[in-house]
């Protein structure tokens, strides 16, 4: 509990990563891509993944990592649903007009015998084929939602691979699944069970402190005390229209953790500034000026015509 006031409570998740941080605990992206599921999920607990294009900074290699072992498990759907949810060779065919909630049982053989020890995590992944691509598809597993937006959506997400990490408490052997409405197929279902490794103490080495007064409009400013030469990693999705400055000097914006914005950073106290330039803004301003100029010309022309007509009439 972080704060309580007039019946309202604010809770802080102490396991959440900082909005942005600096670290030298990294893995190169080409090494990361060699990892299979679910190791490509748990690697982010110990390393930041960087697409390093220089020879000077090699980063961690796959051989240097110590990844936990996860065992594949089998899931079995409880109940019969006819043609609404039909079992296929490696998945299911779904045809629903409304959300349908059900349960899957984790086969007891794959639950293991480590009772009373660490909380188990079920990693689940499957591909979704939307047979009505003009409609959204959503599936909830223990309340965690994945969604594939309709193809004509303004922000189409292309999320055809649904991935879940599900904590299982008290040796539970069932998970709750809610199939969203629509006509779609679930393919290549893969599930793995195990325990998470201890949170790395070396990953979040320096946290970025955002200056709320200077953060406004299209920019974010803040300070950071970097302990080691390495990388500045944010949770802001990568976009080439960002500019990044460290102590007023522009840095090359790079993609980190395969999808987010970051850059190289050196040891020491720094002020970091991020500026976003929305695409099309400059062109929009130019067109607006041209439009206003054109309107002024038309108005001037109409005014002259009116004067000439008045003189002629008199």
LUMNU-708860 format. One record per residue (C-alpha): residue number from 1; x, y, z. Coordinates in steps of 0.02 Angstrom, whole numbers. Example, Ala and Ser with C-alpha at 12.3 -4.5 7.8 and 13.67 -1.06 7.14 Angstrom:
// LUMNU-708860
seq 1 | X 615 | Y -225 | Z 390;
seq 2 | X 684 | Y -53 | Z 357;
//
This chain:
// LUMNU-708860
seq 1 | X 0 | Y 0 | Z 0;
seq 2 | X 75 | Y 166 | Z -58;
seq 3 | X -59 | Y 291 | Z -10;
seq 4 | X -234 | Y 293 | Z 64;
seq 5 | X -355 | Y 439 | Z 62;
seq 6 | X -545 | Y 450 | Z 81;
seq 7 | X -575 | Y 267 | Z 46;
seq 8 | X -459 | Y 266 | Z -107;
seq 9 | X -303 | Y 157 | Z -100;
seq 10 | X -151 | Y 164 | Z -214;
seq 11 | X -41 | Y 10 | Z -223;
seq 12 | X 138 | Y 4 | Z -288;
seq 13 | X 205 | Y -149 | Z -378;
seq 14 | X 383 | Y -164 | Z -314;
seq 15 | X 423 | Y -296 | Z -447;
seq 16 | X 392 | Y -177 | Z -592;
seq 17 | X 540 | Y -118 | Z -694;
seq 18 | X 585 | Y 68 | Z -698;
seq 19 | X 514 | Y 173 | Z -841;
seq 20 | X 695 | Y 194 | Z -898;
seq 21 | X 863 | Y 137 | Z -830;
seq 22 | X 1047 | Y 118 | Z -873;
seq 23 | X 1138 | Y -49 | Z -875;
seq 24 | X 1286 | Y -142 | Z -945;
seq 25 | X 1201 | Y -311 | Z -914;
seq 26 | X 1157 | Y -342 | Z -1096;
seq 27 | X 1135 | Y -480 | Z -1224;
seq 28 | X 1158 | Y -453 | Z -1410;
seq 29 | X 999 | Y -468 | Z -1513;
seq 30 | X 1069 | Y -601 | Z -1630;
seq 31 | X 1108 | Y -708 | Z -1477;
seq 32 | X 935 | Y -674 | Z -1406;
seq 33 | X 852 | Y -733 | Z -1566;
seq 34 | X 931 | Y -905 | Z -1541;
seq 35 | X 828 | Y -929 | Z -1382;
seq 36 | X 670 | Y -1032 | Z -1397;
seq 37 | X 508 | Y -1004 | Z -1301;
seq 38 | X 496 | Y -980 | Z -1150;
seq 39 | X 680 | Y -935 | Z -1129;
seq 40 | X 655 | Y -784 | Z -1242;
seq 41 | X 534 | Y -720 | Z -1108;
seq 42 | X 636 | Y -750 | Z -950;
seq 43 | X 796 | Y -680 | Z -1027;
seq 44 | X 725 | Y -505 | Z -999;
seq 45 | X 733 | Y -534 | Z -811;
seq 46 | X 922 | Y -538 | Z -820;
seq 47 | X 975 | Y -443 | Z -976;
seq 48 | X 932 | Y -296 | Z -1086;
seq 49 | X 936 | Y -349 | Z -1268;
seq 50 | X 1030 | Y -231 | Z -1384;
seq 51 | X 1057 | Y -227 | Z -1571;
seq 52 | X 1239 | Y -179 | Z -1563;
seq 53 | X 1319 | Y -132 | Z -1730;
seq 54 | X 1494 | Y -101 | Z -1664;
seq 55 | X 1638 | Y -220 | Z -1630;
seq 56 | X 1692 | Y -125 | Z -1475;
seq 57 | X 1550 | Y -186 | Z -1363;
seq 58 | X 1516 | Y -371 | Z -1379;
seq 59 | X 1387 | Y -395 | Z -1241;
seq 60 | X 1341 | Y -564 | Z -1166;
seq 61 | X 1346 | Y -720 | Z -1275;
seq 62 | X 1220 | Y -861 | Z -1264;
seq 63 | X 1352 | Y -974 | Z -1185;
seq 64 | X 1374 | Y -850 | Z -1041;
seq 65 | X 1191 | Y -852 | Z -988;
seq 66 | X 1120 | Y -964 | Z -854;
seq 67 | X 939 | Y -997 | Z -900;
seq 68 | X 814 | Y -1094 | Z -795;
seq 69 | X 750 | Y -1262 | Z -856;
seq 70 | X 565 | Y -1273 | Z -904;
seq 71 | X 468 | Y -1433 | Z -935;
seq 72 | X 335 | Y -1447 | Z -1072;
seq 73 | X 160 | Y -1483 | Z -1006;
seq 74 | X -5 | Y -1540 | Z -1081;
seq 75 | X -169 | Y -1446 | Z -1061;
seq 76 | X -340 | Y -1527 | Z -1076;
seq 77 | X -503 | Y -1431 | Z -1106;
seq 78 | X -641 | Y -1472 | Z -981;
seq 79 | X -815 | Y -1504 | Z -1053;
seq 80 | X -881 | Y -1529 | Z -1227;
seq 81 | X -930 | Y -1379 | Z -1334;
seq 82 | X -981 | Y -1456 | Z -1499;
seq 83 | X -940 | Y -1346 | Z -1648;
seq 84 | X -919 | Y -1189 | Z -1541;
seq 85 | X -747 | Y -1239 | Z -1475;
seq 86 | X -684 | Y -1392 | Z -1570;
seq 87 | X -520 | Y -1483 | Z -1537;
seq 88 | X -400 | Y -1497 | Z -1683;
seq 89 | X -232 | Y -1588 | Z -1702;
seq 90 | X -126 | Y -1448 | Z -1625;
seq 91 | X -258 | Y -1326 | Z -1569;
seq 92 | X -441 | Y -1276 | Z -1578;
seq 93 | X -570 | Y -1204 | Z -1696;
seq 94 | X -681 | Y -1072 | Z -1616;
seq 95 | X -847 | Y -1001 | Z -1677;
seq 96 | X -932 | Y -896 | Z -1543;
seq 97 | X -1059 | Y -755 | Z -1544;
seq 98 | X -1016 | Y -706 | Z -1365;
seq 99 | X -873 | Y -732 | Z -1241;
seq 100 | X -864 | Y -911 | Z -1176;
seq 101 | X -774 | Y -950 | Z -1013;
seq 102 | X -703 | Y -1121 | Z -978;
seq 103 | X -558 | Y -1210 | Z -892;
seq 104 | X -405 | Y -1307 | Z -946;
seq 105 | X -330 | Y -1441 | Z -835;
seq 106 | X -141 | Y -1459 | Z -823;
seq 107 | X -106 | Y -1645 | Z -828;
seq 108 | X -48 | Y -1705 | Z -656;
seq 109 | X 103 | Y -1795 | Z -728;
seq 110 | X 177 | Y -1628 | Z -776;
seq 111 | X 145 | Y -1538 | Z -611;
seq 112 | X 304 | Y -1604 | Z -532;
seq 113 | X 333 | Y -1645 | Z -349;
seq 114 | X 406 | Y -1480 | Z -286;
seq 115 | X 261 | Y -1436 | Z -172;
seq 116 | X 279 | Y -1297 | Z -47;
seq 117 | X 427 | Y -1221 | Z -140;
seq 118 | X 435 | Y -1077 | Z -263;
seq 119 | X 280 | Y -1014 | Z -353;
seq 120 | X 263 | Y -1104 | Z -519;
seq 121 | X 241 | Y -1010 | Z -683;
seq 122 | X 147 | Y -1080 | Z -833;
seq 123 | X 208 | Y -1009 | Z -998;
seq 124 | X 79 | Y -1026 | Z -1136;
seq 125 | X 96 | Y -980 | Z -1319;
seq 126 | X -6 | Y -1011 | Z -1476;
seq 127 | X -42 | Y -939 | Z -1648;
seq 128 | X -210 | Y -861 | Z -1690;
seq 129 | X -283 | Y -868 | Z -1866;
seq 130 | X -428 | Y -746 | Z -1882;
seq 131 | X -554 | Y -812 | Z -2008;
seq 132 | X -652 | Y -648 | Z -1996;
seq 133 | X -507 | Y -524 | Z -2008;
seq 134 | X -625 | Y -374 | Z -2006;
seq 135 | X -665 | Y -415 | Z -1822;
seq 136 | X -555 | Y -412 | Z -1665;
seq 137 | X -506 | Y -573 | Z -1577;
seq 138 | X -468 | Y -578 | Z -1390;
seq 139 | X -427 | Y -722 | Z -1271;
seq 140 | X -408 | Y -709 | Z -1082;
seq 141 | X -305 | Y -833 | Z -979;
seq 142 | X -324 | Y -809 | Z -790;
seq 143 | X -377 | Y -631 | Z -826;
seq 144 | X -228 | Y -592 | Z -940;
seq 145 | X -288 | Y -532 | Z -1110;
seq 146 | X -207 | Y -546 | Z -1282;
seq 147 | X -292 | Y -462 | Z -1429;
seq 148 | X -276 | Y -465 | Z -1618;
seq 149 | X -357 | Y -308 | Z -1689;
seq 150 | X -459 | Y -304 | Z -1849;
seq 151 | X -350 | Y -278 | Z -2003;
seq 152 | X -435 | Y -112 | Z -2045;
seq 153 | X -405 | Y -44 | Z -1869;
seq 154 | X -316 | Y 125 | Z -1865;
seq 155 | X -182 | Y 48 | Z -1753;
seq 156 | X -180 | Y -132 | Z -1819;
seq 157 | X -66 | Y -228 | Z -1701;
seq 158 | X -29 | Y -384 | Z -1805;
seq 159 | X -24 | Y -484 | Z -1641;
seq 160 | X -48 | Y -659 | Z -1712;
seq 161 | X 57 | Y -746 | Z -1578;
seq 162 | X -26 | Y -743 | Z -1406;
seq 163 | X 94 | Y -765 | Z -1259;
seq 164 | X 51 | Y -782 | Z -1073;
seq 165 | X 150 | Y -800 | Z -911;
seq 166 | X 31 | Y -866 | Z -779;
seq 167 | X 74 | Y -882 | Z -593;
seq 168 | X 1 | Y -1040 | Z -516;
seq 169 | X -27 | Y -1031 | Z -329;
seq 170 | X -60 | Y -1169 | Z -203;
seq 171 | X -16 | Y -1308 | Z -326;
seq 172 | X -166 | Y -1264 | Z -435;
seq 173 | X -186 | Y -1377 | Z -586;
seq 174 | X -316 | Y -1276 | Z -682;
seq 175 | X -317 | Y -1114 | Z -780;
seq 176 | X -468 | Y -1009 | Z -828;
seq 177 | X -485 | Y -970 | Z -1014;
seq 178 | X -612 | Y -851 | Z -1092;
seq 179 | X -630 | Y -865 | Z -1280;
seq 180 | X -684 | Y -701 | Z -1360;
seq 181 | X -822 | Y -695 | Z -1491;
seq 182 | X -777 | Y -724 | Z -1672;
seq 183 | X -726 | Y -859 | Z -1794;
seq 184 | X -543 | Y -906 | Z -1775;
seq 185 | X -418 | Y -1048 | Z -1753;
seq 186 | X -290 | Y -1079 | Z -1616;
seq 187 | X -136 | Y -1167 | Z -1683;
seq 188 | X 33 | Y -1233 | Z -1621;
seq 189 | X -11 | Y -1230 | Z -1436;
seq 190 | X 145 | Y -1239 | Z -1326;
seq 191 | X 146 | Y -1239 | Z -1135;
seq 192 | X 292 | Y -1249 | Z -1012;
seq 193 | X 301 | Y -1256 | Z -823;
seq 194 | X 439 | Y -1198 | Z -707;
seq 195 | X 491 | Y -1068 | Z -580;
seq 196 | X 559 | Y -895 | Z -616;
seq 197 | X 742 | Y -859 | Z -579;
seq 198 | X 782 | Y -733 | Z -444;
seq 199 | X 769 | Y -554 | Z -505;
seq 200 | X 940 | Y -496 | Z -563;
seq 201 | X 1021 | Y -366 | Z -449;
seq 202 | X 1134 | Y -310 | Z -591;
seq 203 | X 1005 | Y -265 | Z -723;
seq 204 | X 925 | Y -104 | Z -659;
seq 205 | X 1089 | Y -21 | Z -610;
seq 206 | X 1034 | Y 161 | Z -624;
seq 207 | X 856 | Y 228 | Z -629;
seq 208 | X 804 | Y 380 | Z -731;
seq 209 | X 723 | Y 516 | Z -624;
seq 210 | X 598 | Y 610 | Z -732;
seq 211 | X 586 | Y 799 | Z -704;
seq 212 | X 398 | Y 830 | Z -705;
seq 213 | X 415 | Y 1019 | Z -724;
seq 214 | X 521 | Y 1006 | Z -882;
seq 215 | X 423 | Y 859 | Z -953;
seq 216 | X 285 | Y 930 | Z -1063;
seq 217 | X 223 | Y 932 | Z -1241;
seq 218 | X 327 | Y 818 | Z -1350;
seq 219 | X 477 | Y 800 | Z -1234;
seq 220 | X 530 | Y 707 | Z -1076;
seq 221 | X 677 | Y 765 | Z -969;
seq 222 | X 762 | Y 686 | Z -821;
seq 223 | X 926 | Y 647 | Z -733;
seq 224 | X 1020 | Y 486 | Z -707;
seq 225 | X 1178 | Y 433 | Z -616;
seq 226 | X 1253 | Y 298 | Z -728;
seq 227 | X 1364 | Y 175 | Z -635;
seq 228 | X 1443 | Y 90 | Z -787;
seq 229 | X 1467 | Y 127 | Z -971;
seq 230 | X 1323 | Y 41 | Z -1058;
seq 231 | X 1147 | Y 72 | Z -1121;
seq 232 | X 1000 | Y 185 | Z -1080;
seq 233 | X 845 | Y 75 | Z -1092;
seq 234 | X 665 | Y 139 | Z -1091;
seq 235 | X 492 | Y 59 | Z -1093;
seq 236 | X 437 | Y 180 | Z -1231;
seq 237 | X 402 | Y 90 | Z -1396;
seq 238 | X 536 | Y 118 | Z -1528;
seq 239 | X 499 | Y 251 | Z -1657;
seq 240 | X 627 | Y 329 | Z -1776;
seq 241 | X 545 | Y 499 | Z -1749;
seq 242 | X 622 | Y 511 | Z -1574;
seq 243 | X 776 | Y 616 | Z -1540;
seq 244 | X 883 | Y 581 | Z -1386;
seq 245 | X 1006 | Y 700 | Z -1303;
seq 246 | X 1128 | Y 666 | Z -1161;
seq 247 | X 1191 | Y 828 | Z -1082;
seq 248 | X 1135 | Y 921 | Z -1239;
seq 249 | X 1230 | Y 807 | Z -1359;
seq 250 | X 1125 | Y 707 | Z -1482;
seq 251 | X 1136 | Y 517 | Z -1470;
seq 252 | X 1093 | Y 388 | Z -1601;
seq 253 | X 920 | Y 318 | Z -1561;
seq 254 | X 925 | Y 128 | Z -1558;
seq 255 | X 801 | Y -13 | Z -1533;
seq 256 | X 823 | Y -105 | Z -1366;
seq 257 | X 734 | Y -259 | Z -1297;
seq 258 | X 679 | Y -290 | Z -1478;
seq 259 | X 541 | Y -158 | Z -1474;
seq 260 | X 586 | Y -8 | Z -1365;
seq 261 | X 684 | Y 155 | Z -1375;
seq 262 | X 860 | Y 175 | Z -1306;
seq 263 | X 1038 | Y 233 | Z -1338;
seq 264 | X 1217 | Y 212 | Z -1278;
seq 265 | X 1266 | Y 305 | Z -1121;
seq 266 | X 1428 | Y 333 | Z -1024;
seq 267 | X 1465 | Y 323 | Z -839;
seq 268 | X 1426 | Y 480 | Z -737;
seq 269 | X 1287 | Y 602 | Z -694;
seq 270 | X 1186 | Y 651 | Z -847;
seq 271 | X 1031 | Y 745 | Z -902;
seq 272 | X 935 | Y 644 | Z -1031;
seq 273 | X 807 | Y 723 | Z -1147;
seq 274 | X 689 | Y 634 | Z -1266;
seq 275 | X 597 | Y 732 | Z -1402;
seq 276 | X 463 | Y 660 | Z -1516;
seq 277 | X 428 | Y 734 | Z -1688;
seq 278 | X 260 | Y 673 | Z -1750;
seq 279 | X 271 | Y 621 | Z -1934;
seq 280 | X 182 | Y 739 | Z -2053;
seq 281 | X 180 | Y 888 | Z -1933;
seq 282 | X 299 | Y 994 | Z -2039;
seq 283 | X 207 | Y 952 | Z -2200;
seq 284 | X 42 | Y 990 | Z -2112;
seq 285 | X 105 | Y 1161 | Z -2057;
seq 286 | X 166 | Y 1202 | Z -2233;
seq 287 | X -1 | Y 1149 | Z -2309;
seq 288 | X -94 | Y 1252 | Z -2178;
seq 289 | X 10 | Y 1407 | Z -2222;
seq 290 | X -21 | Y 1377 | Z -2408;
seq 291 | X -206 | Y 1355 | Z -2370;
seq 292 | X -214 | Y 1517 | Z -2271;
seq 293 | X -117 | Y 1609 | Z -2406;
seq 294 | X -236 | Y 1543 | Z -2538;
seq 295 | X -386 | Y 1595 | Z -2435;
seq 296 | X -311 | Y 1770 | Z -2415;
seq 297 | X -287 | Y 1783 | Z -2605;
seq 298 | X -467 | Y 1728 | Z -2636;
seq 299 | X -535 | Y 1851 | Z -2508;
seq 300 | X -430 | Y 1992 | Z -2582;
seq 301 | X -493 | Y 1947 | Z -2756;
seq 302 | X -674 | Y 1944 | Z -2699;
seq 303 | X -651 | Y 2112 | Z -2613;
seq 304 | X -581 | Y 2190 | Z -2774;
seq 305 | X -725 | Y 2117 | Z -2876;
seq 306 | X -849 | Y 2191 | Z -2752;
seq 307 | X -767 | Y 2364 | Z -2766;
seq 308 | X -767 | Y 2357 | Z -2958;
seq 309 | X -950 | Y 2304 | Z -2960;
seq 310 | X -993 | Y 2447 | Z -2841;
seq 311 | X -902 | Y 2577 | Z -2949;
seq 312 | X -987 | Y 2510 | Z -3107;
seq 313 | X -1157 | Y 2514 | Z -3023;
seq 314 | X -1133 | Y 2694 | Z -2964;
//
